[in-house]
């Protein structure tokens, strides 16, 4: 794991000092003065169920569309700031009031259904899902990227499927950074204090109404931990927070930044998540039948469970206790390379843990450290959270078929010499995305018209879903897509409009955007984290060829980009800067844009509006990838390296493949894939898009779109994913 520089630490310290250092929140339950017949809006805003229901979102947007966007679709902040005049105006609108009452009835009916019992998994003994980040909605900025979005979709599908599940994470006071691109194209970072905003979070209280606290022994002292609850449909999400007055300053900032700080900060964050999370559930009298470790960040929870067992069974040994713990725990790895897994230097780990927990485990200091090594006897090896999780869980799985294969090879050395790679006990469950969250409302309306109100239920039947999609007229599919494409163009023009753009032309800001982008031009989206293996610069490998495509008078191509480089990744920042200001003599500045501060809201516009979703990771380093699945559910065609989920999804009609499945050295692979990218663009993607029939309809492209909608929506739904976890992993 990369150490952060002193310069970075000082930047973070100064950023924090600029905030209100003594900001503590006991509650987000602000007083909102609503007319009596609109008061249900307050109730609705407390459950994120509204966020994946188009009629729920519209309840708030309809009140004041401009303010809704200004508040970044945060209903709590929105209701605090909306003008009383507007509220009273809408209170006289009987149709609007009826919409509120109808939606509230739907929410109450949804929430009232008791979770199903499945033997050992029940309301009394649910699944406990642990993750370091959750991307439920952009109004709760507690995520950085794909892992968090996946976790949010997992909770929503668990809610829709009515599976008994509770979730545990951390609440980060400053969240992940907000991105701003300067006039020179260089990425800048800003951190916001979430405690100065409003969120749909309630304090976790005991039966007497007192705040529940837990403690975690860190760096020789007891750190107090409080908790907040977010309601995700039927699923409670508990977020732990150390920002309480009783803690000293350094401990208050344990839950300061998501993936921020140095190695020691990461250790103590993960200790709070794992140990504190289990202790919170105990105080809530929740006794999970299964603990799901979504990535290794929460693996310390297995040590807490072991210590609990030994306390109740003092005659037992560590080996006996850990065997019992393994029966309760399952682990999902999301990382295809060893360098991407959290590893900690032994001395720093010892300093954060002390002797208390290690002693409670009835093992020596060295035996404790060996739990996190691939080779338990290598005293120089750092402590890894993934080896700990694999050792302490009954099952481990990757997040695509290919990733399962890669993970078995990656962790083969943990198993006895002579073990065949096929016998390494790591399986796979391919990631999916939550259809009601990511399918555009206009497509949902189209499905309601031709399939029925229960269209989301039909997705579970692949044959019936395919037949239903085939029956939707081509013209209506294309009209719906074109509506979303026009919406994307309008969004791009608004987001890139700037009063001041400096002296250098860049694709992230323009003083006049009226002629920027064209809904009739082939539009390719590329949005992801700026990391080396994502290969942002592969598209730039043949600049002359790229600009020829952009400048083509008859069959032009336009690109929309979004993504963040890590604050310490100067190489990634240079790649972004290069992208911003390519060749001013071409049409690049008119047909390429970069959208700042990539988040869920930006993602929705992109995956719903582009024609093509591009993905060019270096094989086999894309564990799964889910952004392309979201595009596919909106009729977008994937144009991707055969890696992660796309190996399973591609059928030669529903998108395009770049290169093949061969794996070579990085330089050779980059050269071949760069050539393949342009060859497929020029000979397959562009001709297919611009081909029209005698009526001007893009029949070939629509055929591919319908095949994408039909084949990929059921296969990569998070409902399918959660059912797979339930049937293959949890039970």
C-alpha positions in Angstrom: 0.0 0.0 0.0 1.4 3.4 -1.0 2.6 5.7 1.8 1.5 9.3 1.7 4.0 12.1 1.7 4.4 14.7 4.5 3.3 17.3 1.9 0.0 15.4 1.5 -0.5 15.1 5.3 0.1 18.9 5.6 -2.4 19.6 2.9 -5.0 17.5 4.6 -4.2 19.2 8.0 -4.6 22.6 6.4 -7.8 21.6 4.6 -9.3 20.3 7.9 -8.2 23.5 9.8 -10.2 25.6 7.3 -13.3 23.8 8.3 -15.4 24.2 11.4 -13.2 22.1 13.6 -15.7 21.8 16.4 -18.6 20.7 14.2 -20.5 17.8 15.9 -23.9 16.6 14.9 -26.2 15.0 17.4 -29.0 14.8 14.9 -29.9 15.7 11.3 -33.5 16.1 12.3 -33.9 19.7 11.4 -37.2 21.5 11.8 -38.9 21.8 8.4 -42.0 24.0 8.1 -44.2 22.3 5.6 -47.9 22.9 5.0 -50.0 20.2 6.6 -50.9 18.4 3.4 -47.2 18.3 2.3 -45.8 17.0 5.5 -45.5 13.5 4.1 -42.6 14.8 2.1 -40.5 14.9 5.2 -41.4 11.3 6.0 -40.6 10.1 2.5 -37.2 11.9 2.5 -36.0 9.7 5.4 -36.0 6.5 3.3 -33.8 6.2 0.3 -36.6 4.2 -1.4 -37.6 7.4 -3.1 -34.2 7.5 -4.9 -34.9 4.5 -7.1 -38.5 5.3 -7.8 -39.0 7.8 -10.7 -42.2 9.1 -9.1 -40.3 9.5 -5.8 -37.6 11.6 -7.4 -40.3 13.7 -9.3 -42.1 14.6 -6.0 -39.1 16.8 -5.1 -38.0 17.9 -8.5 -41.5 19.2 -9.3 -41.4 21.6 -6.4 -38.4 23.5 -7.7 -36.3 22.0 -10.4 -33.5 24.6 -10.2 -33.2 24.3 -6.4 -33.3 20.5 -6.6 -30.2 20.5 -8.9 -28.5 23.2 -6.7 -29.0 20.9 -3.7 -27.5 18.0 -5.7 -30.8 16.0 -5.3 -30.5 16.0 -1.5 -34.1 16.1 -0.3 -33.2 17.0 3.3 -31.2 20.0 2.2 -33.8 20.8 -0.5 -36.7 20.9 2.1 -34.6 23.1 4.4 -34.0 25.7 1.6 -37.2 25.8 -0.4 -39.2 29.0 -0.2 -42.4 29.0 1.8 -44.2 30.7 -1.1 -43.5 27.7 -3.4 -44.6 25.2 -0.7 -47.9 26.9 -0.1 -48.5 27.2 -3.9 -48.1 23.5 -4.3 -50.2 22.8 -1.2 -53.1 24.1 -3.3 -52.4 21.8 -6.1 -54.7 18.8 -5.5 -53.0 16.6 -8.1 -49.6 17.2 -6.5 -50.9 16.4 -3.0 -52.5 13.2 -4.4 -49.1 12.2 -5.8 -47.5 12.5 -2.4 -50.3 10.5 -0.8 -50.0 7.8 -3.5 -46.3 7.5 -3.1 -46.4 7.4 0.7 -48.9 4.6 0.4 -46.6 2.7 -1.9 -43.7 3.2 0.6 -45.8 2.1 3.5 -46.9 -1.1 1.7 -43.4 -1.8 0.7 -41.9 -1.3 4.1 -44.6 -3.2 5.9 -43.8 -6.6 4.2 -41.9 -8.7 6.7 -38.6 -10.2 5.4 -38.7 -13.8 4.3 -37.2 -16.4 6.6 -34.8 -18.9 5.0 -34.0 -21.3 7.8 -30.9 -20.0 9.6 -31.2 -16.6 7.8 -34.1 -14.8 9.4 -35.1 -11.4 10.8 -33.6 -12.5 14.1 -30.4 -13.8 12.4 -29.9 -11.7 9.2 -26.9 -11.4 6.9 -24.6 -8.7 8.1 -23.0 -6.9 5.1 -19.8 -5.0 5.9 -18.2 -2.6 3.4 -15.9 0.5 3.7 -18.1 2.6 1.4 -21.7 2.8 0.2 -22.9 4.6 -2.9 -26.6 4.5 -2.2 -27.3 7.9 -3.8 -25.2 11.0 -4.5 -27.1 12.8 -1.7 -25.1 10.6 0.7 -21.5 11.2 -0.5 -20.0 8.2 1.3 -18.3 6.5 -1.6 -15.4 6.9 -4.0 -16.3 4.6 -6.9 -17.3 1.2 -8.1 -17.0 -0.7 -4.8 -19.4 1.7 -3.1 -21.9 1.8 -6.0 -21.9 -2.0 -6.0 -22.6 -2.0 -2.2 -25.4 0.4 -2.7 -27.0 -1.7 -5.4 -26.5 -4.8 -3.3 -28.6 -3.2 -0.5 -31.3 -2.1 -2.9 -31.7 -5.5 -4.4 -31.7 -7.1 -1.0 -34.5 -4.7 -0.1 -36.5 -5.4 -3.2 -36.0 -9.2 -2.8 -37.0 -8.8 0.9 -33.9 -10.7 2.2 -33.1 -10.2 5.9 -29.9 -8.1 5.8 -28.3 -5.3 7.8 -25.3 -3.3 6.6 -22.4 -1.7 8.4 -19.9 0.9 7.2 -18.2 4.2 8.3 -19.5 7.7 8.0 -16.6 9.9 6.7 -16.8 13.5 7.8 -15.1 14.8 4.7 -16.0 12.0 2.4 -14.1 11.6 -0.8 -12.7 14.6 -2.6 -14.6 16.9 -5.0 -12.8 17.4 -8.2 -12.2 20.7 -10.0 -10.1 21.1 -13.2 -8.2 24.3 -13.4 -7.8 26.5 -16.4 -4.6 24.8 -17.2 -6.2 21.3 -17.2 -4.7 20.3 -13.9 -6.9 18.4 -11.3 -7.6 20.2 -8.0 -9.2 18.6 -4.9 -11.6 20.0 -2.3 -13.0 18.3 0.7 -16.4 19.3 2.1 -17.5 18.8 5.8 -20.6 16.6 5.6 -21.6 17.7 9.1 -22.4 21.1 7.8 -25.0 19.7 5.4 -28.2 17.7 5.9 -28.6 14.0 5.4 -31.2 11.3 5.9 -29.4 9.9 8.8 -30.8 9.2 12.3 -28.8 8.7 15.4 -28.8 5.1 16.7 -30.5 5.1 20.1 -31.2 2.5 22.8 -34.6 1.7 24.3 -34.4 4.7 26.7 -33.7 7.1 23.8 -30.0 7.5 24.7 -27.3 7.4 22.1 -25.6 4.0 21.6 -21.8 4.1 21.8 -19.2 1.4 21.4 -15.5 1.6 22.1 -12.5 0.4 20.3 -9.0 0.2 21.9 -6.7 2.1 19.6 -3.1 3.3 20.1 -3.3 2.6 23.8 -6.7 4.3 24.6 -10.4 3.7 24.3 -11.9 5.5 21.3 -15.6 6.2 21.5 -17.7 5.3 18.4 -21.2 6.5 17.7 -23.5 5.3 14.9 -26.0 6.7 12.4 -28.7 4.8 10.5 -29.8 5.3 6.9 -32.9 3.4 5.8 -32.4 1.8 2.3 -35.9 0.6 1.6 -36.3 -2.3 4.0 -32.5 -2.5 4.8 -30.9 -0.6 7.7 -27.4 0.8 7.0 -25.4 1.6 10.1 -22.5 4.0 9.7 -19.9 4.4 12.5 -18.4 7.8 13.4 -15.6 8.8 15.8 -16.2 12.5 15.5 -17.5 12.9 19.1 -16.4 15.5 21.7 -15.1 12.9 24.1 -12.4 11.7 21.7 -9.1 13.6 21.3 -8.6 15.4 18.0 -6.6 12.7 16.3 -9.2 10.1 17.1 -12.0 12.3 15.9 -10.4 12.2 12.5 -10.2 8.4 12.3 -13.4 8.6 10.2 -12.3 11.9 8.6 -11.6 11.0 5.0 -12.5 8.0 2.8 -9.3 6.3 1.7 -7.3 9.3 3.1 -4.4 9.7 5.5 -1.5 7.4 6.0 -1.1 3.7 6.7 -1.9 4.1 10.4 -5.1 5.9 9.6 -6.2 3.1 7.3 -5.5 0.5 10.0 -7.5 2.3 12.7 -10.3 3.0 10.3 -10.5 -0.7 9.4 -10.3 -1.6 13.1 -13.3 0.7 13.9 -15.2 -0.9 10.9 -14.5 -4.5 11.9 -14.4 -4.5 15.7 -16.7 -1.5 16.2 -19.2 -2.8 13.7 -19.6 -6.2 15.4 -19.9 -4.5 18.8 -22.6 -2.2 17.5 -24.6 -5.1 16.3 -24.3 -6.8 19.6 -25.6 -3.6 21.4 -28.5 -3.6 19.0 -29.2 -7.2 19.8 -28.7 -8.2 16.2 -27.1 -11.7 15.9 -26.2 -12.3 12.3 -26.2 -15.8 10.9 -23.7 -14.7 8.2 -21.1 -11.9 8.1 -20.3 -10.8 4.5 -17.0 -9.1 4.2 -17.3 -7.1 1.0 -13.5 -6.6 0.3 -10.9 -7.0 2.9 -11.3 -3.7 4.7 -13.6 -5.2 7.3 -11.6 -8.4 7.9 -10.7 -7.5 11.5 -14.3 -8.4 12.4 -13.2 -12.0 12.3 -10.8 -11.3 15.1 -13.6 -9.7 17.2 -15.8 -12.8 16.6 -13.0 -15.1 17.6 -12.4 -13.1 20.8 -16.1 -13.2 21.6 -16.1 -17.0 21.3 -13.1 -17.4 23.5 -14.6 -15.2 26.1 -17.7 -17.4 26.2 -15.7 -20.6 25.9 -12.6 -20.0 28.0 -11.4 -23.6 27.6 -11.3 -23.3 23.8 -8.2 -22.7 21.8 -7.7 -20.1 19.0 -7.9 -22.9 16.4 -11.2 -24.1 17.8 -12.6 -20.6 18.0 -11.4 -19.6 14.5 -13.0 -22.8 13.1 -16.4 -21.6 14.5 -15.9 -18.1 13.2 -15.2 -19.4 9.7 -18.6 -21.1 9.6 -20.2 -17.6 10.0 -18.1 -15.5 7.6 -17.9 -15.1 3.8 -15.5 -12.9 1.8 -15.7 -11.2 -1.6 -12.5 -10.0 -3.1 -12.6 -7.2 -5.7 -8.9 -6.8 -6.5 -7.1 -8.7 -9.3 -3.6 -7.8 -8.2 -1.7 -8.2 -4.9 -0.6 -4.6 -4.9 -4.2 -3.5 -4.8 -4.9 -5.2 -1.5 -4.4 -3.5 1.9 -1.1 -4.5 3.5 0.4 -3.0 6.7 3.9 -3.0 8.1 4.0 -5.2 11.3 5.4 -2.4 13.6 2.6 0.0 12.7 0.0 -2.7 13.0 1.3 -3.6 16.5 1.2 0.0 17.6 -2.4 0.4 16.5 -3.5 -2.9 18.1 -1.5 -3.2 21.3 -1.6 -6.4 23.3 -5.2 -6.4 24.5 -6.9 -8.1 21.5 -4.0 -10.3 20.7 -3.9 -11.6 24.2 -7.7 -12.2 24.1 -7.1 -14.4 21.0 -4.8 -16.7 23.0 -2.0 -16.3 20.4 1.4 -14.8 20.3 2.3 -11.6 18.6 4.0 -13.5 15.8 1.0 -15.9 15.4 -1.2 -12.8 15.1 1.0 -11.4 12.3 1.1 -14.7 10.5 -2.7 -14.6 10.0 -2.2 -11.8 7.4 0.7 -13.3 5.5 0.6 -15.4 2.3 3.5 -17.3 3.8 3.0 -17.5 7.6 6.7 -18.2 8.2 8.0 -15.1 6.3 8.5 -12.6 9.1 9.4 -9.9 6.6 6.1 -10.1 4.8 3.6 -7.3 5.6 0.2 -8.1 7.1 -2.5 -8.4 4.4 -6.2 -8.0 4.9 -7.0 -10.4 2.0 -5.0 -13.3 3.4 -6.6 -12.7 6.8 -10.1 -12.7 5.2 -9.4 -15.9 3.2 -8.1 -17.7 6.3 -10.9 -16.6 8.5 -13.9 -17.1 6.2 -15.6 -20.3 5.0 -15.8 -19.1 1.4 -14.2 -16.6 -0.9 -15.3 -15.4 -4.2 -14.3 -13.1 -7.0 -16.7 -10.8 -8.9 -16.6 -12.3 -12.4 -15.7 -15.7 -13.8 -12.3 -14.4 -15.0 -11.7 -12.7 -11.7 -12.3 -15.9 -9.9 -9.7 -17.6 -12.1 -7.2 -14.7 -11.5 -7.8 -14.8 -7.8 -7.1 -18.5 -7.6 -3.8 -18.0 -9.2 -3.0 -14.9 -7.2 -3.5 -16.6 -3.8 -2.3 -20.1 -4.7 0.8 -19.6 -2.6 -1.4 -19.5 0.6 -2.2 -23.2 0.2 -0.1 -26.3 0.7 2.6 -27.0 -1.8 1.4 -29.1 -4.7 -2.2 -27.6 -4.6 -3.6 -27.4 -8.1 -4.8 -23.9 -9.0 -8.2 -25.3 -9.8 -8.5 -26.6 -6.2 -7.9 -23.1 -4.6 -11.3 -22.5 -2.8 -12.2 -19.2 -4.5 -15.3 -19.2 -6.6 -17.0 -16.3 -8.4 -20.3 -14.4 -8.5 -20.4 -11.8 -11.2 -21.4 -8.3 -10.2 -24.6 -6.7 -11.3 -26.4 -3.4 -11.1 -29.8 -2.3 -9.8 -32.1 -1.9 -12.7 -34.6 0.5 -11.2 -31.8 2.8 -10.2 -29.9 2.9 -13.5 -32.5 2.4 -16.2 -33.7 5.8 -17.3 -37.2 6.8 -16.4 -38.2 7.2 -20.0 -37.1 3.6 -20.7 -39.1 2.5 -17.6 -42.1 4.3 -19.1 -41.6 2.5 -22.4 -41.4 -0.8 -20.6 -44.6 0.0 -18.6 -46.4 0.8 -21.8 -45.3 -2.4 -23.7 -44.6 -4.9 -20.9 -46.5 -3.7 -17.9 -46.0 -2.1 -14.5 -44.2 -5.3 -13.3 -41.5 -5.1 -16.0 -38.7 -5.4 -13.3 -40.1 -8.8 -12.3 -40.0 -10.0 -15.8 -36.3 -9.4 -16.0 -35.9 -12.5 -13.8 -37.2 -14.6 -16.7 -34.6 -14.2 -19.5 -36.7 -15.9 -22.2 -39.8 -13.9 -21.4 -37.8 -10.7 -21.2 -36.2 -11.3 -24.6 -39.6 -11.9 -26.2 -40.9 -8.7 -24.6 -38.0 -6.5 -25.8 -38.4 -8.0 -29.4 -42.0 -6.8 -29.4 -41.2 -3.1 -28.7 -41.1 -1.2 -32.1 -37.7 -0.2 -33.3 -38.9 3.4 -33.8 -39.9 3.7 -30.1 -36.6 2.2 -28.9 -34.7 4.8 -31.0 -36.9 7.7 -30.1 -36.4 6.9 -26.4 -32.7 6.7 -26.8 -32.6 9.9 -28.8 -34.5 11.7 -26.1 -31.8 10.6 -23.6 -29.1 11.6 -26.0 -30.5 15.1 -26.3 -30.7 15.3 -22.5 -27.1 14.3 -22.3 -26.1 17.1 -24.8 -28.1 19.6 -22.7 -26.4 18.4 -19.5 -22.9 18.7 -21.2 -23.6 22.2 -22.4 -24.7 23.3 -18.9 -21.9 21.6 -17.0 -19.1 22.9 -19.2 -20.4 26.4 -19.5 -18.0 28.8 -17.6 -17.8 32.6 -17.2 -14.0 32.5 -17.1 -11.9 29.9 -18.9 -8.4 31.3 -18.8 -6.1 31.7 -21.7 -5.9 28.0 -22.6 -8.7 26.1 -24.4 -9.7 22.9 -22.5 -12.5 20.4 -22.9 -13.9 20.9 -19.4 -15.0 24.5 -19.8 -16.3 26.9 -22.5 -17.6 30.4 -22.5 -20.1 29.4 -25.3 -21.5 25.9 -25.4 -24.5 26.5 -27.7 -22.8 24.5 -30.6 -21.0 22.0 -28.4 -21.9 18.4 -29.2 -24.6 17.1 -31.6 -27.2 14.5 -30.8 -26.9 13.1 -34.3 -23.2 12.3 -34.0 -21.9 9.0 -32.7 -21.2 9.6 -29.0 -18.7 7.5 -27.0 -18.5 7.6 -23.3 -15.4 6.8 -21.2 -15.7 7.4 -17.5 -13.7 5.7 -14.8 -11.0 6.1 -12.2 -7.8 7.5 -13.6 -5.4 4.6 -12.8 -2.6 3.0 -14.8 -4.4 -0.2 -15.6 -7.5 1.6 -16.9 -5.3 2.9 -19.7 -6.8 6.4 -20.3 -3.9 7.1 -22.7 -4.7 4.1 -25.0 -7.1 6.3 -27.0 -4.3 8.9 -27.3 -1.8 6.3 -28.7 -2.5 7.4 -32.3 -3.4 11.1 -32.1 -3.5 11.6 -35.8 -6.0 8.8 -36.3 -8.1 10.0 -33.3 -8.4 13.5 -34.7 -9.2 12.1 -38.2 -12.3 10.4 -36.6 -13.3 13.5 -34.7 -12.9 15.7 -37.8 -14.7 13.4 -40.3 -17.3 15.6 -42.1 -19.7 12.8 -42.9 -19.3 10.3 -40.0 -17.8 12.1 -37.1 -17.3 10.8 -33.5 -17.6 12.7 -30.3 -16.3 11.7 -26.8 -17.5 12.5 -23.3 -15.0 11.8 -20.5 -15.2 11.8 -16.7 -13.1 10.4 -13.8 -10.9 11.3 -10.9 -7.1 10.8 -10.4 -6.0 10.0 -6.8 -4.7 13.2 -5.2 -1.2 11.8 -5.0 -1.2 10.3 -8.6 0.7 12.9 -10.6 1.0 10.6 -13.6 -2.8 10.3 -13.7 -3.2 14.0 -13.4 -0.8 14.5 -16.3 -2.9 12.1 -18.4 -6.0 14.2 -17.7 -4.2 17.4 -18.4 -3.0 16.1 -21.8 -6.5 15.0 -22.6 -7.9 18.5 -21.9 -6.0 20.4 -24.4 -5.4 18.2 -27.5 -4.7 19.9 -30.9 -6.6 23.2 -31.0 -6.6 23.1 -34.9 -9.0 20.2 -34.9 -12.6 19.8 -33.8 -11.4 18.2 -30.6 -12.6 21.1 -28.5 -16.1 20.9 -30.0 -16.4 17.1 -30.0 -14.8 16.1 -26.8 -15.8 17.1 -23.3 -14.6 16.3 -19.8 -17.3 16.4 -17.0 -15.8 17.4 -13.6 -16.4 15.6 -10.3 -17.7 12.2 -11.6 -20.4 11.0 -9.2 -23.6 9.0 -9.4 -25.6 11.9 -11.0 -23.0 12.4 -13.7 -22.9 8.7 -14.3 -26.6 8.5 -14.8 -26.5 11.1 -17.6 -23.6 9.4 -19.3 -24.7 5.7 -19.1 -28.2 6.6 -20.1 -27.3 9.0 -23.0 -24.2 7.7 -24.9 -24.4 5.4 -27.9 -21.2 3.5 -27.0 -19.6 2.8 -23.6 -15.8 2.3 -24.0 -13.6 0.3 -21.5 -10.0 -0.5 -22.2 -8.4 -2.0 -19.0 -5.2 -4.0 -19.3 -6.2 -7.7 -19.1 -6.8 -9.3 -16.7 -7.0 -6.4 -14.3 -10.6 -5.5 -14.5 -12.1 -7.6 -11.7 -15.6 -7.0 -13.1 -16.6 -3.5 -14.0 -20.3 -2.4 -13.8 -20.5 0.9 -15.6 -20.8 -0.9 -18.9 -23.7 -2.9 -17.5 -25.5 0.3 -16.7 -25.1 1.5 -20.2 -26.3 -1.8 -21.6 -29.5 -1.5 -19.6 -30.2 1.8 -21.4 -29.5 0.5 -24.9 -25.8 1.6 -25.0 -23.4 -0.7 -26.8 -20.3 -1.8 -25.0 -17.0 -1.3 -26.8 -14.6 -3.1 -24.5 -11.5 -5.2 -23.9 -12.5 -8.8 -23.2 -12.1 -8.7 -19.5 -14.2 -8.8 -16.3 -17.9 -9.1 -16.9 -17.7 -8.4 -20.7 -16.2 -11.9 -21.3 -19.4 -13.3 -20.1 -21.7 -10.8 -21.7 -20.4 -10.3 -25.2 -22.2 -12.3 -28.0 -20.9 -10.4 -31.1 -24.2 -8.6 -31.6 -24.8 -6.8 -28.3 -21.6 -4.7 -28.5 -18.0 -4.8 -29.8 -14.8 -6.5 -28.5 -11.4 -4.9 -28.6 -8.6 -7.4 -29.1 -8.8 -11.0 -27.9 -8.2 -13.0 -24.7 -4.4 -13.3 -25.1 -2.2 -11.9 -22.3 1.3 -10.7 -23.1 3.8 -8.2 -21.7 2.3 -4.7 -21.0 4.1 -3.0 -23.9 3.0 -5.6 -26.5 -0.5 -5.7 -25.1 -0.8 -1.9 -25.2 0.4 -1.7 -28.7 -1.9 -4.5 -30.0 -4.9 -3.2 -28.1 -4.3 0.4 -29.3 -4.3 -0.9 -32.9 -7.4 -3.1 -32.3 -9.3 -0.1 -30.7 -8.9 2.0 -33.9 -9.5 -0.9 -36.2 -12.8 -1.9 -34.6 -13.9 1.7 -34.4 -13.2 2.4 -38.0 -14.5 -0.9 -39.5 -17.3 -1.9 -37.2 -18.6 0.7 -34.8 -18.8 3.7 -37.0 -20.2 1.9 -40.1 -22.8 0.2 -38.0 -24.0 3.5 -36.4 -24.2 5.5 -39.6 -25.9 2.8 -41.7 -29.6 3.8 -42.3 -32.5 2.2 -44.3 -34.6 3.9 -46.9 -36.6 5.6 -44.1 -33.5 7.0 -42.4 -33.8 4.6 -39.5 -30.6 3.0 -38.1 -31.9 -0.5 -38.3 -28.6 -2.3 -37.7 -27.7 -0.2 -34.7 -31.2 -0.6 -33.2 -31.0 -4.4 -33.7 -27.8 -4.4 -31.7 -29.4 -2.1 -29.1 -32.4 -4.4 -28.6 -30.0 -7.4 -28.3 -28.1 -5.6 -25.6 -31.3 -4.7 -23.7 -32.6 -8.3 -24.1 -29.5 -10.3 -23.2 -27.5 -8.2 -20.7 -30.3 -6.7 -18.5 -31.3 -10.0 -16.9 -27.8 -11.5 -16.8 -26.2 -8.5 -15.0 -29.0 -7.4 -12.7 -28.1 -7.0 -9.1 -31.2 -8.9 -8.2 -29.6 -11.9 -10.0 -26.4 -11.2 -8.2 -27.9 -11.0 -4.7 -29.9 -14.2 -5.4 -26.7 -15.9 -6.3 -25.1 -14.8 -3.1 -28.1 -16.0 -1.1 -28.3 -19.4 -2.8 -24.5 -20.1 -3.3 -22.8 -18.3 -0.5 -25.0 -17.2 2.4 -27.0 -20.5 2.8 
